[in-house]
Amino acid sequence: MAAFEYIALDGRGRQQKGVLEADSARQVRQLLRERQLAPLEVKATRSREQDSGQARLGFVRGLSARDLALVTRQLATLIQAALPIEEALRAAAAQSTNARIQGMLLAVRARVLEGHSLAGSLKEFPAAFPELYRATVAAGEHAGHLGPVLEQLADYTEQRQQSRQKVQLALLYPVILMCASLLIVGFLLGYVVPDVVKVFVDSGQTLPALTRGLIALSDWVKAWGLVALVALVLAVVALRAALRDETFRLRWHRFLLRIPLIGRLGRATDCARFASTLAILTRSGVPLVEALAIAGEVIGNRVIRGEVLVAAQKVREGGSLTRSLEATGQFPPMMLHMIASGERSGELDQMLARTAKNQENDLGAQIALLVGLFEPFMLVFMGAVVLVIVLAILLPILSLNQMVG
């Protein structure tokens, strides 16, 4: 059976959309008529390769972490309940209220019924099921423990989503505070200060240096502020376009690593991501060399990714994982010591899981510290700006009073 997406009219003339599984489009139309629906359009779902540049069903957009975790959890529960894979896929598709997810799962089920493995069927939708996901599923199928492996995948996806949400929520308030501060300062310099200081300029008195500097800055903001903002936006767009070139991106990522605060935070983020990915892969039975190659792909910084791929080649040639990672100079000593202990004791997967948790906790502590320092810094900055503006306005008033006295 194949999956078909349909558009039909109900008895009240309203359009209904959904996905049905049938042998042919003709059978789908018959099923719709039996449900008192008038079929308008019936089309078979397509994989990414078959759809070639068309996103009609939206499969190329992938799945959110929450949807992927939910689908994985449902499949794990059904498979552990001794249901065949194709029945578990059908039940998960029926449970979903999203037509796009329904069609995707039914298309995967159709591939499974054709004799393909679950991992091979998921490969039809690489945007929704990344290589890490498919490799873990393949290892679970090979070892005969697909249910527990899917449970681990669901836990891993949920943990990654929760970590991402924590970081986003931690950075939300500082970003809002910074943007509000910049807008307030720009408004004061562009509209408030000129009107207030105009009185002193018309008086003809010699203004203090602070006041003259504030007037010059205000004039610059009024004359060039919008131009500077447009130039900043264009610079960001040009940078993003330049980052498409792999050579320039490598140089940019190397530059980021050299920035004291940003480089440390970026390295910690990639180390935590690498450790957690490698842990789930090795715990699921993926060979270490293959797991290293896959885990290296989740690293955002191209410099660190290249070092990890070199380390994977050394491991493939028989080298130690600890020494190979240590040679990169990108991973913290605690992580390397824990990996070395796991290699010596034969419990590498467990030690990787522990070091992944440690790295994520360390990353969370670093972000919390930075956010905690950023908030008072922005308050002090705003206070200093307001103080300068007030002094620039008060000094001419005091001078004028002295002249009158």
N, C-alpha and C positions, 0 to 999 in steps of 0.2 A: 504493500500500500504506500501511497504518496500523500503528502500534505498539500492542501489547496486553500488559498485565501479567497474569500468570497465577499461580495457586496450584494445585499438583497433588500427588498422592501417588505415591511410587515403589513398587517391588515390596516394600520392607520396611515400608511404611506411614508413611514419613517425609515431611513436607511439603517441597516444592521450590518456590521462587519465582524468577521471572525475567521477561524481556521477549522477546516474539517479534514478528516483522513478518509480517503477512499481510493478505489482502484483507478478511477478516471474522473474527468471533469463532468461527464454526463451523469455519473452516479451521484456526484455532489449536488447537481441541480435537482435530481430526483429526491435526495434527502431533504433539500431545502423546501421543495414543494410539499413534502409530507409534513413539514413543520409549519405549513401555512405561510411560507415566505416566497416572494417572487424574486428569483435570481436575476441580478443585473450583470454581474461580472464574476467569473471564476477563473483563477489563474493558479498554476502550480508554483509552490515555493521553489526558490533557487538558492544554490550555494553561492559563495562569493565569486568563485571562478566562473560559474555559469552565468552569474548576473553581470560580470565584466563591466564595471563602471556605472552600474545602475544601483541606486539605493532605494528602490521602490518599497521594499519591505524593511529597510533600515538595518539589515543585518550587519553592514559594514561599520555601524556605529559601536558595535560591541554591547556589552552588558555592564551596568554599574556594579560596584563591589557588593552592594546589598542584594541585588537581584541574583548575582552569581552565587553568593553564599547561600541564599534561600533555595535556589534550584539544586545546588550541591547537597545541602542538608536533606532535602526531600528525596533525592536519588539515593543517598546513603541509607536513610531510614527504610526505604522500600526494598533496596537490595539486601540489606541485613535481615529483612523480613522474608527472605527466600523467594522474592519475586524475580522472574527473569528480567534481563536488562530492558528488553523491548517493552514489557509491561510496565516497568518502572518509568520509562520515558513517557509512555502514554498517560500514566496516572499523573506524572508531574506536569505534563502539558495541559491536562484537564483541570488541574488545580490552579494554574496560572490564569490571571485575568488580563494579561497583556497579550494581545494578538501576535505581536512580533515574537515574543518568547515561545508562545504556543507553536507557531509555524516553525521556529528554529528546532525545537525539541522533536516535533513530528518529522521534520526533515532528517534529523539525526537518527530517529527510530527507523525511518525508511532505509537508511544506509546500513543500519545494524541488521535489518531483515534480509538485506542483500548478501549478508555474510561478512561484512566488515566488522572489525573490532570497534569498541566504543571510542577508544583514543583515535583510531583512524577516521571514524565518522565525525568526531569533533573537529578534526583538522579541516573540514569543509568550511568552518567558521572561525578562522584564526583571530579575528578581531574580538570575538566574544570569548573564546577559550584560548588564552595565550599558550606559548610553548611550555611554560612551567606547569600549567594545568594539565596539558595533554601528556607530558612526560610522566607526571605523577600518576595519572590514570592508567597509562600504559604499564607502569611498574606494578600497580595494584592488580591489573588484569593478569600480568605474567606470574605474579606470586600467588594469585588466587585469593587475595584479601582486598577485593575492590571496595566493599562496604566500609571497613575501617579506614582505608586510605581516603575515601571520599569524606568521611567524618573529619579527618585531619585537614583536608583541603578546605572544608567549610570553616573550621576553627581558624585556619591560617588567613583566609580571606576576611573573616570578621575582625580578626585582630588587626590586620593591616588597615581596614576601614576605620576602626576605632582610633588607631594611632594617628591616621591622617586627620580625623575630625578633631582630635585633641590639639594637634598642631595648628589647625585652621582656627579653632576657637581661641587658642592662646594668642595668636597673632592678630585676631580681629580687632580687639580694642586698641592696641598700639597703632595699627594702621589707620583706624578711624580718627584717633587722636592726632596723629601726624598730619593727615589730610585736612582736618578741621583747623589745626594750627596754621598751616600754610595758607589756607583760604582766608582766615581772619587777618593774618599779617598782610596779605596781598590787598584785602579790602581796606584796611587802615591806611596803608601807604598810597593806594591808588585814589581813594575818595575822601577819607576823613582828614588826614594830615594836610593836604593842600589847602582845604577851606579854612582850617584853623590857623595855619601859618601865614596865610595870605594877609592877615591883619598886620602881622609884624613886618612883613616885606613892604607893605604900603606905608608904614610909619617912617621908613628911611633910616632906622637905627642900624648900627652894626650888630649883626646876629652872632651868637656864639658858634664855635666850630661844630658842635654837636647838632645844632639846629640846621646849619648850612648843609651838613652831610645828610641829614634826614630829608631835607628838601631835594637835594640832588638825587637821592635814592628814590624818593617819591616821583620825581619827574621821569626817572628812568623806567620805573614800573608802569607809569601811564603811557609812555611813548613806546616802550619795547617789551612790556610784560607779555602781551598777547603773542608777539613775534617769538619771544623766548619759549613760550608754552608750545607753540606750533613746531618750533625747531626741536624741542625735546621729544615731542611725539614722533616727528620724522626720524630722529636719531634712533629711537627705540625700534621703529619699523625697519630702518636700514640695518640695525644690529640683528634683528630676527632673520632678515633676508640673508645677511652674511653668514649667519650660523648654519645655514643649509650646506655650506661648503665644509667638508670634513676637515680639511687642513686648518681653516680659520677656527672652526669649533674646537679643535684640539688645542690650539694656542690660547683661545679664550678660557677653556677649562683649566689649563695650566696656570693662567694668570689668576683665576679665581682661587685656586688652591694656595697661592702665595699671599693673598689678603689675610691678615691675621685672624680676624673674627669670622669672616664669611668662609674662609678656607677650612677652618677647624669645624664649623658647623656642617658644611657640605660633606667633609670627609666622614664625620660621625654619622650623618644620615645614610650615606652610601654603605658604610660598614655595617650598620644595623640592618639595612635592607638585604645586603649580601648574606649576612649570617642567618637571618630568618628564612630566606629562600633556600640556602644550602641545607639548613636543618630539615625543612619539610621534604626536600628531595631525597636526602640520604635516609631519613626515617621511613620513607615510603618505598625504599628498595632501589632507587635509581643509582646506577654505578657512579662512583665518585668523579671520574673524569667527565662524564656526561653532565653530572650535576654541577660541576664547576663551570662548564661552558654555558649552561642555562642560567646559573646564578649570576654569572658575569654580565649577562645581557640586561639584567634589571638595574644595574648600576648606571646612574645618570651621567656621572663625570667620565668623559672619554679617556682621560689619562689613567684613572684608576681602573677602568674597564680593560684597557690595553694591558696594564700590569697583571690583572687577574687572568687574562687569556694566556699571557706568557707563563704564569704560574701553573695553569692547567696543562700546558704543553710539558712542563717539567714533571708534573705528576704522571702524565701519560708515559713519559720516558722512564718512570720508576723512582722519581724523587719523592721526598717526604712532603706532605701537605703543609706542615708547619714551616719548614725551611723555605718552601716555594713562596708561601705568602709573606714570610718574614723578609725575603729578598726584595719584595716590592716596596717596602718602607711605608706602606699606606695604612697598615692595620695596627691597632693599639697592642701593647705588650700583654695586657690581661687576656685579650682574645686569643693571642698566639699561645700563651701558656695553657689555656683551657683546651685548645685544639690539640696541643702536644700531649696533654694528659689523656685525652680521649683516644689518640692514636696508640699510646703505650698500653692502655687498659683494654683496647678493643671495643670501647663504647663511644665511638666517634659521634654517632647520631645523637646520643643523649647529651654529650658535652656541647655539641653544636647548638642544640636546643637551649641549653643553659646559657651559653655565651650570647645567643640571639636575644634572650630575655634581658641579659645584663646590658647589652648594647642599646636596646630600646629604652631601658630605664635610664641609662646614662644620657641618651639623646634627649629624653623628656626632661631630665634635670637641667641640662644645658639650655634648653629652650625656655624653661621656667625661669632660670636665672637671667637670661637675656631680656625676657619680657619684664621681669621684676625691676631690672635696671633701666629699661627703656622708658617706662611710665614716669618715674620721677625726673628723668632727664628731659622729657618733653615738657613737664610742668615747669621745671627750672628755666627751660628755653623760652617758654611763653612768658614767664614772669620777667625774664631779662628783656625780652622784646618790648613788653608793655612799659617796663621801667625806663628804657631808652626813649621811647616815644613821649612818655610823660615828662621826662627831664628836658627833652628837646623843646617841649612846649612851655614848660614852666620857667626855664632859664631866661628867655626873652621877657617874660612877664616880670620877673624879679629885677632884671636890668632896667625895664621901663619904670618900675616903682622907685628905684634908686634915683633915676634921672628926675622924676617928678619931685621926690623929696629934696 
